[in-house]
Amino acid sequence: MKKLLTLTTLSLITFSAPAFPSDQKLLEELETLKQRVELLEKKLKEKSENEEKIANEVEELKEKLGSLEIHGGAVVYYQGADVDEIDNQNFSNPSGSGYVADLELSFKPHENGEFYMRLHAGEGTGADKDLAENLFANLNTIADDNPEDNTFNLLEAYYTHELFNGKLSLTVGKTEPLAFIDDNEFANDEAAQFVGKPFVNNPIVDGEDEYAPLIALTFSPAENFEISALIQSNQSTKIKWDGREWVTKEKSVYDDVFDNPFYAVQLKYSAEFNGLPGNYRLYFWDDSADHIKIGQPTDNQAKKPSTDDGWGVGISVDQMVTENLGVFARASWANDDVYEVEQFYSAGISITGLIKSRPNDTLGLGLAAVVPNDKLENDDIEYHFEGYYRLQISENFAVTPDFQFVTNPHGNSDNDNIFAGMVRAEFSF
Protein backbone atom coordinates (compact mmCIF):
# COMPACT_ATOMS: atom_id res chain seq x y z
CA MET A 1 0.00 0.00 0.00
CA LYS A 2 2.83 2.34 0.92
CA LYS A 3 4.49 1.60 -2.41
CA LEU A 4 1.29 2.49 -4.27
CA LEU A 5 0.96 5.79 -2.38
CA THR A 6 4.57 6.61 -3.15
CA LEU A 7 4.07 5.82 -6.82
CA THR A 8 0.88 7.92 -6.91
CA THR A 9 2.60 10.85 -5.24
CA LEU A 10 5.47 10.70 -7.69
CA SER A 11 3.00 10.61 -10.56
CA LEU A 12 1.18 13.68 -9.30
CA ILE A 13 4.44 15.51 -8.84
CA THR A 14 5.61 14.49 -12.29
CA PHE A 15 2.50 15.31 -14.22
CA SER A 16 0.91 18.12 -12.12
CA ALA A 17 3.80 20.25 -10.93
CA PRO A 18 4.80 23.16 -13.17
CA ALA A 19 7.98 22.46 -15.07
CA PHE A 20 10.26 25.36 -14.20
CA PRO A 21 13.68 25.25 -15.79
CA SER A 22 15.32 25.27 -12.42
CA ASP A 23 13.32 22.15 -11.43
CA GLN A 24 14.04 20.15 -14.62
CA LYS A 25 16.87 18.14 -13.05
CA LEU A 26 14.70 17.27 -10.05
CA LEU A 27 11.87 16.09 -12.29
CA GLU A 28 14.22 13.83 -14.25
CA GLU A 29 15.49 12.27 -11.04
CA LEU A 30 11.94 11.72 -9.84
CA GLU A 31 11.04 10.06 -13.17
CA THR A 32 14.06 7.77 -12.86
CA LEU A 33 13.06 6.92 -9.31
CA LYS A 34 9.52 6.15 -10.47
CA GLN A 35 10.83 3.73 -13.14
CA ARG A 36 13.03 1.99 -10.59
CA VAL A 37 10.06 1.54 -8.24
CA GLU A 38 7.98 0.07 -11.08
CA LEU A 39 10.82 -2.31 -11.99
CA LEU A 40 11.18 -3.36 -8.36
CA GLU A 41 7.45 -4.06 -8.08
CA LYS A 42 7.59 -6.13 -11.28
CA LYS A 43 10.51 -8.19 -9.95
CA LEU A 44 8.77 -8.72 -6.61
CA LYS A 45 5.66 -9.93 -8.45
CA GLU A 46 7.71 -12.33 -10.62
CA LYS A 47 9.51 -13.61 -7.53
CA SER A 48 6.22 -14.24 -5.80
CA GLU A 49 4.89 -16.14 -8.83
CA ASN A 50 8.11 -18.21 -9.05
CA GLU A 51 7.94 -19.04 -5.35
CA GLU A 52 4.34 -20.17 -5.80
CA LYS A 53 5.32 -22.27 -8.80
CA ILE A 54 8.21 -23.87 -6.89
CA ALA A 55 5.92 -24.55 -3.94
CA ASN A 56 3.42 -26.27 -6.24
CA GLU A 57 6.19 -28.38 -7.81
CA VAL A 58 7.47 -29.36 -4.37
CA GLU A 59 3.98 -30.40 -3.29
CA GLU A 60 3.58 -32.42 -6.50
CA LEU A 61 6.92 -34.14 -5.91
CA LYS A 62 5.96 -34.88 -2.29
CA GLU A 63 2.72 -36.41 -3.55
CA LYS A 64 4.59 -38.65 -5.99
CA LEU A 65 7.19 -39.66 -3.43
CA GLY A 66 4.35 -40.37 -1.05
CA SER A 67 3.66 -43.45 -3.20
CA LEU A 68 7.22 -44.70 -2.69
CA GLU A 69 7.25 -48.15 -1.10
CA ILE A 70 10.31 -50.07 0.02
CA HIS A 71 10.09 -53.74 0.88
CA GLY A 72 12.62 -56.45 1.34
CA GLY A 73 13.36 -59.82 2.74
CA ALA A 74 15.99 -62.46 3.33
CA VAL A 75 16.05 -66.23 3.55
CA VAL A 76 18.77 -68.13 5.39
CA TYR A 77 18.83 -71.92 4.96
CA TYR A 78 20.68 -75.17 5.34
CA GLN A 79 20.00 -78.09 3.00
CA GLY A 80 21.43 -81.58 3.17
CA ALA A 81 20.87 -84.71 1.08
CA ASP A 82 21.42 -88.45 1.43
CA VAL A 83 22.38 -90.29 -1.77
CA ASP A 84 25.12 -92.70 -2.82
CA GLU A 85 25.41 -93.02 -6.61
CA ILE A 86 23.86 -91.21 -9.58
CA ASP A 87 25.01 -91.74 -13.19
CA ASN A 88 28.06 -93.67 -11.93
CA GLN A 89 29.11 -90.77 -9.69
CA ASN A 90 29.52 -91.21 -5.96
CA PHE A 91 28.20 -88.53 -3.64
CA SER A 92 29.03 -88.13 0.02
CA ASN A 93 25.92 -86.57 1.51
CA PRO A 94 25.91 -83.31 -0.51
CA SER A 95 24.87 -80.37 1.63
CA GLY A 96 25.42 -76.69 2.21
CA SER A 97 24.10 -73.48 3.71
CA GLY A 98 23.19 -70.27 1.93
CA TYR A 99 21.19 -67.09 1.90
CA VAL A 100 19.32 -64.79 -0.45
CA ALA A 101 18.25 -61.19 0.10
CA ASP A 102 16.04 -58.86 -1.93
CA LEU A 103 15.39 -55.13 -1.78
CA GLU A 104 12.27 -54.02 -3.64
CA LEU A 105 11.34 -50.46 -4.51
CA SER A 106 8.20 -49.19 -6.21
CA PHE A 107 6.64 -45.79 -6.75
CA LYS A 108 4.02 -44.15 -8.94
CA PRO A 109 5.36 -41.27 -11.04
CA HIS A 110 1.90 -41.10 -12.62
CA GLU A 111 -1.60 -41.88 -11.40
CA ASN A 112 -1.81 -44.82 -13.82
CA GLY A 113 1.84 -45.85 -13.86
CA GLU A 114 4.17 -47.65 -11.50
CA PHE A 115 7.93 -48.26 -11.54
CA TYR A 116 9.35 -51.37 -9.86
CA MET A 117 12.89 -52.58 -9.27
CA ARG A 118 14.45 -55.47 -7.35
CA LEU A 119 18.04 -55.78 -6.19
CA HIS A 120 19.14 -59.32 -5.35
CA ALA A 121 22.05 -60.83 -3.45
CA GLY A 122 22.76 -64.40 -2.49
CA GLU A 123 25.28 -67.15 -1.99
CA GLY A 124 25.23 -70.93 -1.66
CA THR A 125 23.25 -73.63 -3.45
CA GLY A 126 22.59 -76.25 -0.76
CA ALA A 127 22.39 -79.81 -2.08
CA ASP A 128 22.20 -78.51 -5.67
CA LYS A 129 25.93 -77.81 -5.50
CA ASP A 130 26.54 -81.45 -6.40
CA LEU A 131 23.18 -82.77 -7.58
CA ALA A 132 21.67 -80.14 -9.90
CA GLU A 133 23.49 -81.48 -12.98
CA ASN A 134 22.19 -84.98 -12.23
CA LEU A 135 18.49 -84.11 -12.07
CA PHE A 136 15.89 -82.96 -14.57
CA ALA A 137 14.40 -80.71 -11.85
CA ASN A 138 16.65 -79.32 -9.14
CA LEU A 139 16.11 -79.35 -5.36
CA ASN A 140 16.80 -75.73 -4.36
CA THR A 141 15.07 -73.04 -6.39
CA ILE A 142 15.93 -70.46 -3.73
CA ALA A 143 19.45 -70.20 -5.17
CA ASP A 144 18.43 -69.93 -8.84
CA ASP A 145 18.75 -66.14 -9.03
CA ASN A 146 22.04 -65.80 -7.17
CA PRO A 147 24.65 -63.66 -8.96
CA GLU A 148 27.59 -65.62 -10.34
CA ASP A 149 30.34 -63.00 -10.18
CA ASN A 150 28.82 -59.92 -8.54
CA THR A 151 27.75 -59.41 -4.97
CA PHE A 152 24.50 -57.77 -6.08
CA ASN A 153 22.39 -58.10 -9.19
CA LEU A 154 19.66 -55.76 -10.42
CA LEU A 155 17.29 -58.51 -11.51
CA GLU A 156 14.23 -56.43 -12.30
CA ALA A 157 13.57 -52.83 -13.30
CA TYR A 158 10.40 -52.11 -15.26
CA TYR A 159 7.56 -49.64 -15.69
CA THR A 160 3.88 -50.60 -15.95
CA HIS A 161 1.25 -48.19 -17.27
CA GLU A 162 -2.49 -48.83 -17.10
CA LEU A 163 -4.92 -47.74 -19.81
CA PHE A 164 -8.70 -47.80 -20.26
CA ASN A 165 -9.45 -47.82 -16.53
CA GLY A 166 -7.04 -50.65 -15.86
CA LYS A 167 -8.36 -53.03 -18.51
CA LEU A 168 -5.06 -52.84 -20.42
CA SER A 169 -1.56 -52.55 -18.98
CA LEU A 170 1.77 -52.19 -20.74
CA THR A 171 5.02 -53.29 -19.09
CA VAL A 172 8.45 -52.29 -20.43
CA GLY A 173 11.80 -53.03 -18.82
CA LYS A 174 13.87 -55.89 -17.48
CA THR A 175 12.19 -58.88 -15.83
CA GLU A 176 11.46 -62.58 -16.46
CA PRO A 177 8.68 -64.25 -18.52
CA LEU A 178 7.56 -66.21 -15.45
CA ALA A 179 6.27 -62.92 -14.04
CA PHE A 180 3.45 -63.22 -16.61
CA ILE A 181 2.96 -66.96 -17.20
CA ASP A 182 2.79 -70.16 -15.11
CA ASP A 183 1.92 -68.37 -11.85
CA ASN A 184 0.14 -70.23 -9.03
CA GLU A 185 -1.26 -69.23 -5.66
CA PHE A 186 0.05 -72.27 -3.77
CA ALA A 187 3.18 -73.33 -5.68
CA ASN A 188 5.12 -70.33 -6.97
CA ASP A 189 7.08 -68.80 -4.08
CA GLU A 190 10.32 -70.59 -3.16
CA ALA A 191 10.84 -68.37 -0.12
CA ALA A 192 7.53 -69.17 1.57
CA GLN A 193 6.22 -72.32 -0.16
CA PHE A 194 7.88 -75.28 -1.92
CA VAL A 195 11.59 -75.09 -2.82
CA GLY A 196 11.89 -77.96 -5.34
CA LYS A 197 11.72 -76.91 -8.98
CA PRO A 198 8.66 -79.02 -9.93
CA PHE A 199 6.54 -77.16 -7.36
CA VAL A 200 7.72 -73.61 -8.11
CA ASN A 201 7.47 -73.52 -11.91
CA ASN A 202 7.23 -75.77 -14.93
CA PRO A 203 10.83 -77.10 -15.20
CA ILE A 204 10.64 -77.20 -19.02
CA VAL A 205 9.82 -73.54 -19.58
CA ASP A 206 12.02 -72.60 -16.62
CA GLY A 207 14.99 -73.75 -18.67
CA GLU A 208 14.25 -70.89 -21.09
CA ASP A 209 13.59 -68.34 -18.34
CA GLU A 210 15.98 -65.42 -17.82
CA TYR A 211 15.96 -61.77 -16.78
CA ALA A 212 16.19 -59.63 -19.90
CA PRO A 213 14.55 -56.68 -21.69
CA LEU A 214 10.88 -57.42 -22.17
CA ILE A 215 7.64 -55.90 -23.44
CA ALA A 216 4.38 -57.33 -22.12
CA LEU A 217 0.69 -56.54 -22.51
CA THR A 218 -2.05 -57.65 -20.12
CA PHE A 219 -5.68 -57.26 -21.22
CA SER A 220 -8.73 -57.83 -19.03
CA PRO A 221 -11.84 -57.74 -21.24
CA ALA A 222 -13.95 -59.02 -18.33
CA GLU A 223 -13.61 -59.03 -14.56
CA ASN A 224 -12.68 -62.73 -14.37
CA PHE A 225 -10.73 -63.11 -17.63
CA GLU A 226 -7.18 -61.98 -18.46
CA ILE A 227 -4.87 -62.32 -21.46
CA SER A 228 -1.11 -61.77 -21.13
CA ALA A 229 1.35 -61.64 -24.02
CA LEU A 230 5.07 -60.88 -24.05
CA ILE A 231 8.17 -60.72 -26.20
CA GLN A 232 11.64 -60.83 -24.65
CA SER A 233 15.25 -60.55 -25.75
CA ASN A 234 17.06 -63.87 -25.98
CA GLN A 235 20.59 -64.70 -24.88
CA SER A 236 20.92 -67.58 -27.33
CA THR A 237 20.50 -67.28 -31.10
CA LYS A 238 21.97 -69.39 -33.91
CA ILE A 239 24.34 -72.35 -33.59
CA LYS A 240 28.00 -72.12 -34.57
CA TRP A 241 31.12 -74.30 -34.70
CA ASP A 242 33.42 -73.60 -31.74
CA GLY A 243 36.37 -75.64 -33.01
CA ARG A 244 35.25 -78.89 -31.40
CA GLU A 245 31.49 -79.11 -31.78
CA TRP A 246 28.35 -77.25 -32.76
CA VAL A 247 27.07 -75.05 -29.90
CA THR A 248 24.38 -72.44 -29.47
CA LYS A 249 25.74 -68.95 -30.05
CA GLU A 250 25.26 -66.65 -27.10
CA LYS A 251 24.95 -62.86 -27.09
CA SER A 252 24.19 -60.19 -24.55
CA VAL A 253 20.47 -59.80 -23.94
CA TYR A 254 20.97 -56.08 -24.62
CA ASP A 255 22.32 -56.69 -28.14
CA ASP A 256 19.98 -57.29 -31.08
CA VAL A 257 17.05 -57.36 -28.69
CA PHE A 258 14.54 -58.76 -31.19
CA ASP A 259 16.87 -61.32 -32.78
CA ASN A 260 15.26 -64.75 -32.26
CA PRO A 261 13.24 -63.60 -29.22
CA PHE A 262 11.18 -65.50 -26.66
CA TYR A 263 7.38 -65.26 -27.06
CA ALA A 264 4.62 -66.28 -24.68
CA VAL A 265 0.89 -65.83 -24.18
CA GLN A 266 -1.34 -66.88 -21.28
CA LEU A 267 -5.12 -67.05 -20.87
CA LYS A 268 -6.31 -66.84 -17.27
CA TYR A 269 -9.82 -67.46 -15.97
CA SER A 270 -10.60 -66.61 -12.36
CA ALA A 271 -13.84 -67.76 -10.80
CA GLU A 272 -15.49 -68.52 -7.50
CA PHE A 273 -17.05 -71.88 -6.67
CA ASN A 274 -19.25 -71.84 -3.59
CA GLY A 275 -17.73 -68.46 -2.79
CA LEU A 276 -14.15 -69.81 -2.90
CA PRO A 277 -11.62 -68.33 -5.38
CA GLY A 278 -9.75 -70.25 -8.07
CA ASN A 279 -7.56 -69.56 -11.10
CA TYR A 280 -7.21 -71.57 -14.32
CA ARG A 281 -4.39 -70.77 -16.75
CA LEU A 282 -3.45 -72.03 -20.19
CA TYR A 283 -0.19 -70.75 -21.70
CA PHE A 284 2.01 -71.21 -24.76
CA TRP A 285 5.68 -70.31 -25.21
CA ASP A 286 8.09 -70.27 -28.14
CA ASP A 287 11.82 -69.70 -27.76
CA SER A 288 12.72 -68.94 -31.38
CA ALA A 289 16.48 -69.38 -30.86
CA ASP A 290 18.06 -72.46 -32.38
CA HIS A 291 17.73 -75.65 -30.33
CA ILE A 292 19.75 -78.66 -31.51
CA LYS A 293 17.47 -81.64 -31.94
CA ILE A 294 17.82 -84.59 -29.58
CA GLY A 295 20.17 -87.26 -30.92
CA GLN A 296 21.79 -85.04 -33.55
CA PRO A 297 25.61 -85.47 -33.77
CA THR A 298 27.42 -82.21 -32.96
CA ASP A 299 31.06 -83.18 -33.52
CA ASN A 300 31.11 -83.09 -37.35
CA GLN A 301 31.93 -79.63 -38.70
CA ALA A 302 30.90 -80.63 -42.21
CA LYS A 303 27.40 -81.62 -41.05
CA LYS A 304 25.44 -78.94 -39.28
CA PRO A 305 22.88 -80.53 -36.95
CA SER A 306 19.16 -79.93 -37.43
CA THR A 307 17.51 -77.36 -35.18
CA ASP A 308 14.04 -76.27 -34.15
CA ASP A 309 12.33 -73.78 -31.83
CA GLY A 310 11.83 -74.59 -28.18
CA TRP A 311 8.07 -74.44 -27.70
CA GLY A 312 5.38 -75.94 -25.53
CA VAL A 313 2.03 -75.52 -23.79
CA GLY A 314 1.24 -75.60 -20.11
CA ILE A 315 -1.60 -75.53 -17.58
CA SER A 316 -1.50 -74.09 -14.07
CA VAL A 317 -4.49 -74.37 -11.71
CA ASP A 318 -5.16 -73.34 -8.12
CA GLN A 319 -8.49 -73.61 -6.33
CA MET A 320 -9.66 -73.15 -2.75
CA VAL A 321 -11.77 -76.14 -1.71
CA THR A 322 -12.56 -74.98 1.83
CA GLU A 323 -11.62 -71.85 3.74
CA ASN A 324 -8.38 -73.56 4.82
CA LEU A 325 -7.66 -76.08 2.04
CA GLY A 326 -6.39 -75.23 -1.42
CA VAL A 327 -5.36 -77.56 -4.26
CA PHE A 328 -3.04 -76.95 -7.20
CA ALA A 329 -1.96 -78.73 -10.37
CA ARG A 330 0.36 -78.18 -13.32
CA ALA A 331 0.85 -79.99 -16.62
CA SER A 332 2.99 -79.30 -19.67
CA TRP A 333 3.79 -80.78 -23.06
CA ALA A 334 6.81 -79.55 -25.03
CA ASN A 335 8.57 -80.03 -28.36
CA ASP A 336 10.06 -83.51 -28.00
CA ASP A 337 12.47 -82.83 -30.87
CA VAL A 338 14.59 -80.50 -28.72
CA TYR A 339 13.76 -80.86 -25.01
CA GLU A 340 15.19 -83.56 -22.73
CA VAL A 341 11.95 -83.36 -20.73
CA GLU A 342 8.92 -83.66 -22.98
CA GLN A 343 6.13 -83.80 -20.37
CA PHE A 344 5.63 -82.64 -16.80
CA TYR A 345 2.86 -83.07 -14.21
CA SER A 346 2.46 -81.95 -10.61
CA ALA A 347 -0.32 -81.68 -8.03
CA GLY A 348 -0.63 -80.92 -4.36
CA ILE A 349 -2.42 -79.28 -1.47
CA SER A 350 -1.92 -76.30 0.81
CA ILE A 351 -3.55 -76.20 4.26
CA THR A 352 -3.54 -73.21 6.60
CA GLY A 353 -4.42 -73.37 10.29
CA LEU A 354 -4.10 -77.15 10.54
CA ILE A 355 -3.44 -76.62 14.24
CA LYS A 356 -6.22 -74.45 15.69
CA SER A 357 -3.85 -72.61 18.01
CA ARG A 358 -1.67 -71.68 15.00
CA PRO A 359 -4.05 -70.27 12.37
CA ASN A 360 -1.30 -68.71 10.21
CA ASP A 361 0.87 -71.82 9.77
CA THR A 362 0.85 -73.56 6.38
CA LEU A 363 1.30 -77.21 5.40
CA GLY A 364 2.17 -78.02 1.80
CA LEU A 365 2.36 -81.44 0.11
CA GLY A 366 3.17 -82.08 -3.55
CA LEU A 367 3.87 -84.91 -6.01
CA ALA A 368 5.41 -84.39 -9.46
CA ALA A 369 6.34 -86.51 -12.48
CA VAL A 370 9.07 -85.29 -14.86
CA VAL A 371 8.85 -87.33 -18.07
CA PRO A 372 12.13 -87.60 -20.08
CA ASN A 373 12.31 -87.66 -23.85
CA ASP A 374 12.04 -91.24 -25.10
CA LYS A 375 14.95 -90.54 -27.47
CA LEU A 376 17.30 -90.44 -24.47
CA GLU A 377 19.24 -93.47 -23.29
CA ASN A 378 17.51 -93.27 -19.88
CA ASP A 379 13.85 -92.36 -20.04
CA ASP A 380 12.38 -93.49 -16.73
CA ILE A 381 10.05 -90.96 -15.11
CA GLU A 382 11.74 -88.84 -12.44
CA TYR A 383 9.32 -88.60 -9.50
CA HIS A 384 9.46 -85.85 -6.87
CA PHE A 385 7.67 -85.67 -3.54
CA GLU A 386 7.91 -82.64 -1.26
CA GLY A 387 6.37 -81.59 2.02
CA TYR A 388 6.89 -78.49 4.15
CA TYR A 389 5.44 -76.92 7.28
CA ARG A 390 5.77 -73.13 7.56
CA LEU A 391 5.70 -71.86 11.14
CA GLN A 392 4.59 -68.22 11.13
CA ILE A 393 6.41 -66.96 14.22
CA SER A 394 5.46 -63.31 13.72
CA GLU A 395 4.23 -61.05 10.94
CA ASN A 396 7.78 -60.66 9.60
CA PHE A 397 9.44 -63.93 10.57
CA ALA A 398 8.81 -67.57 9.66
CA VAL A 399 10.68 -70.87 10.00
CA THR A 400 10.07 -73.75 7.59
CA PRO A 401 11.32 -77.35 7.72
CA ASP A 402 11.12 -78.99 4.28
CA PHE A 403 11.56 -82.59 3.04
CA GLN A 404 12.06 -83.94 -0.51
CA PHE A 405 12.25 -87.45 -1.94
CA VAL A 406 13.27 -88.19 -5.56
CA THR A 407 13.16 -91.52 -7.38
CA ASN A 408 14.77 -92.36 -10.74
CA PRO A 409 17.05 -89.29 -10.71
CA HIS A 410 17.95 -88.16 -14.24
CA GLY A 411 15.55 -90.70 -15.71
CA ASN A 412 17.57 -93.73 -14.61
CA SER A 413 15.92 -96.32 -12.36
CA ASP A 414 19.38 -97.72 -11.53
CA ASN A 415 20.31 -94.48 -9.79
CA ASP A 416 19.90 -94.27 -6.02
CA ASN A 417 16.96 -92.38 -4.58
CA ILE A 418 17.58 -88.94 -3.08
CA PHE A 419 16.44 -87.81 0.35
CA ALA A 420 16.85 -84.08 0.97
CA GLY A 421 15.95 -81.92 3.93
CA MET A 422 16.04 -78.16 4.45
CA VAL A 423 15.44 -75.73 7.28
CA ARG A 424 14.95 -72.11 6.25
CA ALA A 425 14.32 -68.89 8.13
CA GLU A 426 12.45 -66.13 6.32
CA PHE A 427 12.64 -62.45 7.28
CA SER A 428 10.61 -59.67 5.65
CA PHE A 429 9.88 -55.98 6.06
N, C-alpha and C positions, 0 to 999 in steps of 0.2 A: 504494500500500500504506500509505504514511504517512497519507494522508487517511482511509483506512478505519479505521486504528488510532485516529486522533484522534476520528473520529465515534463509534467504539465506546466510547472512554473517556468522551466527553461523555454518551453514553447511560447508561452505568453511573452516572456522577455524578448525572445528572438523575433517574434512576428508582430508584437504590439508596441514595443519601445521605439521611439524615434531614432533614426539612424544618423546621429551626429558624426561628423568626421572624426572627432576626437574619441568617439566610442567604438569606431570600426574594429580596432584590434580586440577589444573586449568581446564584441559580438562574435567574431571569428573563433575566439577561444571557447565561448559558450556553445557555439555550434559543434565544435570538435568534441567538447565534453558530452554533449547530447548524443552524438554518434557512438561514442565509447560506451555510454550507458545502454543504448539500444543493442550494441554488440554483446555487451555483458549479459543482458537479459536473454538474448537469443542463445548464448552459450549455456546459460543456466537452465533454460528450457530443454535444450538438446541433452544436457547431462542428466536431467531428471527423466527424460524419455529413455535414455540408454540404461539408466539404473533400473527403471521399470522393466525394460526388455531383459536385462541380465537376471533380474529377480524371477521373471517368468520362466526363463530358460533353466535356472537353478531348480525351481519347483518342478519343472517337467523332468529334469534329470533325476531328482529325488524320487519322483513317482515311478520312473522306470527302474531305478535301482531298488526301489521298494519291492520289486518282483524278484530280486536276486535271491536264489536259494542255494545253499551249500550243504551237501550231504556227503557222507563217506562211510566207510566200513573196512574192517579187516577180518581175515580168517587165519587162525593159526592151527596147524594140524600135525598129527603124526599118523602115518599109515605103514602097516607092515603086512607081509604076505607069506604064506607057507606053500611052497611048491618045490619039486625036485628037478624034473627034466621037462623041457619043452623044445621041440625041434632039435633034438640031440644036444641041447645046451643044458648044463647043470647050473642051478640057481641055489644060492645059500640064503634062504629067507630074505628076499629083497625088501627093503624098508627105507624109510627116511622121513624127516620132518620138513616142514615148509611153511610159508605164509604168503598171503596176497593182501594187497591194500588198494583201495580205490578212493579217489576224491572226485566228486561229481559237482558240477556247477551248472546252473540254468538260470536264465533271466529272459524277460520279455521286452525286447526293444520296441515292440509294436503290440497293439492290442490283440492282433490275430497271429502274432509270430513269436516263436520261442527259440532261443539258442541253447544248445546243450553240449557239454564237453566232459570227458572222463579221462583222468590221469591214472595210470595203473602201475603198480610195482609188485614184484613177487620173486620168490626164490624157492627152489626145491620142487621135486616131482613125486615124492612118496615112492610107492611100489612101482610106478611107471618108469622110474629110472632104468630098470632092468627089463621090465615086462612089456612095455608099450609096443615094441617092435615085434612082439610075438603074439599079438592079439589083433583081432579085427576091430574090436571096440575097447578102448583103454579104460583103466580103473580109476583115474584121478583127473576129472575134468577141471577141477579147481585150478590146476597149474597150466592149463592150455594157453592162457593169454600172457604168461610170464615173458618179459623181455629177455632176449637171448644175450645181447651185449650191453645194453644200457640199464641203468638202475631204474629209470622211469620210462614209460611209454605213453604217449598221447594216443590212446586207442580210438577215441571217438571225439568228433567235433563237427556238429552239423546244425543246420537251421531248418525249422519246420514252420511253414506259413499256411494258415487255414483260409479257405475261400468258401463262399456261398453258405455262410452260417455254419461252418464246420463240416459240411458234407464232403468237401474235397480238401485234402492237405498235400502239400508239396514239401519234400525233404531233400536237401542238397548238402553234401558234405562228406565226411569220412565216417563210416560205420561198417557193420557187417550185414549180410543178407538175412541172417537168422534173427535180426531185429524186426523183420517183416513177415517171415514165413516160419512154419513149424513151431510156433509158440504153444504153450500148454500151461494151464493153471497149476497143475500138481507135479509136473515133471519137466522143469525148465530152468531151475535155479540151483546151481551147484553149491552155492554158499549156504542155502537154507533147506534144500531138499536132497534128492539123490546126487551122488557124485560120479557114478559110473556112466560112461558115455551113452549106453543104450537108453538111459532114463533121463537124459538131459536134452539130447537132440538126436535126430536121425543120423546114425554114423556114416551113412553113404553121402548125404549132402554136406555133412560137416567136413568131409574131406576136401570139399571145394570152398569152404567158408574162409574168408579172410577180411581184415579191416582195410578198406580201400575207398577211393572216391566213388560216390554212389549218388544216383538220382532215383527217388521213389515217389510214387503217387498212391494215395489211399482215398478211395471213393466209397461213400456210404449212401447209396440211393434210398435206403430204408433204415429204420431204427435198428433192426436186428440183422442187417446184411452189410458186408464190407468186402471190397475188392482192393487188393494191394498188388502193385506191379513195380518192378525195379530193374535197373540196369547198372552194372558195376564194372569198374576197371578190373582187368585180370592180370595176375602176375605171370602166368604162363601163356605162351602163344603157339608158335609153330615148333616142329621138332627139327633138330640139327645133329650133325655128326660131330662128336667132341674129340675125335681121334681114336676112340676105342669102341664106342657104341652110339646108337641113336638115342638122344635124350630130348626132353621137352625144353625148349628155349625159354629162359626166364628174363623178365624185364622189370623195371620199377613200375609199381602200380600208378605212378604219376607220369609215366611216359606213354604216349599213344593210348590215351585213356579208353578210347572206344575201339581198340584193336582186339578182336576176338573176345568180347566182353562176356560177363555172366548175366543171364536173364532169369527172372523168376516172377511168378504170379500166384496169388493165393486168394481163394474164395472162402469167406468165413461167415457162418450162420450162427447167430446166438439166439437162444430161446430159453424159455422157462417151462419146465414140466412140473406140475403140482407146486408151482411157486418157487422152484429150485432152478438156479441158473446152469446153463451148459453152453459149450462152444464146439462147433463142428467145422473142421478146416480141410480143404482139399487144395493141394499146391502142386505146381510143376516148375522144374528148373532145367536150365540148359547152359552148361559151361561150354562155350563155343571154341575154346582153345583145343588144340590137338591132344587127343588121348590115344596112346598106342594100344591097339587091340590086344586082348589077352591071347597069349600063345604065339605072337608074332616074334620072329628072331630079330634081335637088335644089334648083332655084332657083325653084320655084313654091310660095309659101306656102299657096295654096288646095288644093294637091294633095300630101298627105303620101306620101312614097315607101314602097313595100312593103319589109318587113324580114323577116329570118329569123335563126335561131340560126347561130352559127359552129360547125360540127361536122365531124368526120372520123374516119377510122381509120388506123392506122399499124402498120408492122412494123419491128422492129429485131433484127438477128441478128448474133452474133459466134461464131466457131468456130475453135479451134486445129486446124490441119491437120497440122503437125509440131511438134516441140518449139520451133522458132524461127519458124514461119510461122502467122499468123492471118489469117482473112478476115472481112469484115464486109459487111453490106448493109442498106439501109433502103428502105422504100416507103411511100407514103401517098396516100390518096384523100380529098378534102374536098368540102364542099358547094359545088358550082359556081355556086350562085345568089348567093353572097356573097363568095367568095374570088377574088382575082386569079390566084392559083396554085391549080389544081385537082388536080394530080398532082405527085408528086416521087419520084425514084428515085436511089439512090446505091449504090456498091459499091467495095471496095478491099481492100488487103492491108497487113499490118504485119509486118515482118521484124526480129527482133532478132539481134545477133551476125553480121551479114552479113560483116563482116571478123573473122576468127578472133582477131586480136590485140585486138579491141575488142568483147567479148561483151555489153556493156551498151548499145551504140548501137542506135538504132531507125530503120528506113527505113519511111516510109508513102507509099502511092500511092492516089489515089482519083479516081473519075469520077462525076459527078452530072448528072442531067437534071431541070431545073425546068420543068414544063409549064404555060404560062399558060392562063387561061380563054379558050375560043374565042369568048366574047362581046366580048373586047377588040379594039381596032383592030389591035394587033400581037400575034400569038399564036405566033410561032416559039419553039421550045424553046431555053431558055437553058442551055447546057452549061458545066460547070465541071470543070476538071482541076486537081489539086493534088498536089504531092510535097514531102516534107520529109525531112531527115536530122538526127536528134537525136544530138549528140555528148555523151555522158555524161562530163564532165571529172572530176567527183568525185561523192561521194554526194549533195552538196548544191548542185551547180552543173552546168548544162548549157547548151550553145550549139546553136541550131537554125537553119540556113538553110532557107527555105521558098519555093516557087515556085507561082504560080497562073496559069492561062490560062482566059479566059472568051470564049465565042463567042455571038453573038446577044444581047448585053446588053439587058435589059428587053424581051425577046421580039421584037426587031426585027433582022432579018438585014441591014438596011442600016447598022446601027451598027457602028463599028469594034470589032475584038477588043481585049481587055484583057490585057496582060501585067503581072503584079504579083510583086514579090519582097520578102521580109522576112528580116531577121536578128534573132533574139531571144535574150536571155540570161535564164536562169531560175535564181533563187536560192531555196533553201528551208531551213527549220530545224524 
